[in-house]
């Protein structure tokens, strides 16, 4: 993959919307101490390389500008860490059902 993104590529941009100290007065002090940042994915409107200013059109049609930080970024979500208490539930339920300890029709 090239370091240069082409128009139409799916990219991610970043921009500081409000620097520290310019946040709303009702925001807690620890929040006021950090910038309000925007991270947006969209279709690139003009050629740009990482770190350069770029404009994108989001899937909702908004046109936004920021610093190009990712070209064809992977989705950044997951289902979180496994919950130890839930890891054995399936086996326990199957064992109880096999022993006649469960009735699927009981509410």
C-alpha positions in Angstrom: 0.0 0.0 0.0 1.3 3.5 -0.9 1.9 6.1 1.8 -0.2 8.5 -0.3 -4.0 8.2 -0.1 -6.0 8.9 -3.2 -9.4 10.5 -3.5 -12.1 8.1 -2.6 -9.9 6.1 -0.2 -11.4 5.3 3.2 -9.3 7.2 5.7 -9.3 8.5 9.2 -8.6 12.1 10.2 -7.9 13.8 13.6 -8.4 17.3 14.7 -8.3 19.1 18.1 -11.7 20.8 18.3 -11.0 22.7 21.6 -7.6 22.9 23.2 -7.2 22.6 27.0 -8.5 25.6 28.8 -11.2 26.4 26.2 -13.7 23.7 27.4 -17.0 24.7 28.8 -16.8 26.0 32.4 -19.1 23.3 33.8 -16.7 20.5 32.6 -14.7 19.0 35.5 -11.1 20.3 35.9 -9.5 17.0 34.8 -11.5 17.1 31.6 -10.7 20.8 31.0 -7.0 19.9 31.2 -7.2 17.8 28.0 -8.2 18.8 24.5 -11.5 17.9 22.9 -10.5 15.8 20.0 -12.4 14.6 16.8 -11.5 11.3 15.2 -13.5 10.7 12.0 -13.5 8.2 9.2 -14.7 9.1 5.7 -13.9 9.1 2.0 -10.9 11.2 1.1 -11.7 14.2 -1.2 -8.2 14.9 -2.4 -4.8 13.2 -2.4 -3.0 13.4 1.0 -0.3 11.7 2.9 -0.1 10.7 6.6 0.2 13.9 8.7 -1.1 16.2 6.0 -4.3 18.1 6.2 -7.1 16.3 4.4 -10.8 16.7 3.8 -13.2 13.7 3.9 -16.9 13.1 3.2 -18.4 11.0 5.9 -21.0 8.3 5.2 -23.6 10.8 6.5 -22.4 13.4 3.9 -20.6 15.8 6.2 -17.4 17.3 4.9 -14.7 17.6 7.6 -11.1 18.5 7.6 -8.3 17.3 9.8 -4.8 15.6 9.9 -4.7 12.3 8.0 -3.9 9.6 10.5 -5.0 6.4 8.8 -5.5 5.0 5.3 -8.0 2.1 5.1 -8.1 1.8 8.9 -9.5 -1.4 10.4 -12.6 -1.1 12.6 -11.5 -0.2 16.1 -14.2 -2.0 18.1 -14.4 -5.4 19.7 -16.5 -7.1 22.4 -14.0 -6.4 25.2 -12.1 -8.8 27.4 -13.6 -12.2 28.3 -15.7 -12.2 31.5 -14.4 -15.1 33.6 -17.7 -15.7 35.2 -19.4 -16.3 31.8 -16.7 -18.5 30.4 -18.1 -21.7 32.1 -21.8 -20.9 31.9 -22.5 -22.9 28.7 -20.9 -26.1 30.0 -22.7 -25.7 33.4 -26.1 -25.3 31.7 -25.5 -28.3 29.4 -24.5 -30.4 32.5 -27.6 -29.4 34.4 -29.8 -30.2 31.4 -28.1 -33.6 30.9 -28.9 -34.4 34.6 -32.5 -33.4 34.2 -32.1 -30.3 36.2 -33.7 -27.9 33.7 -37.0 -27.6 31.9 -36.9 -25.3 28.9 -40.7 -24.8 29.2 -40.5 -23.4 32.8 -40.5 -19.7 33.1 
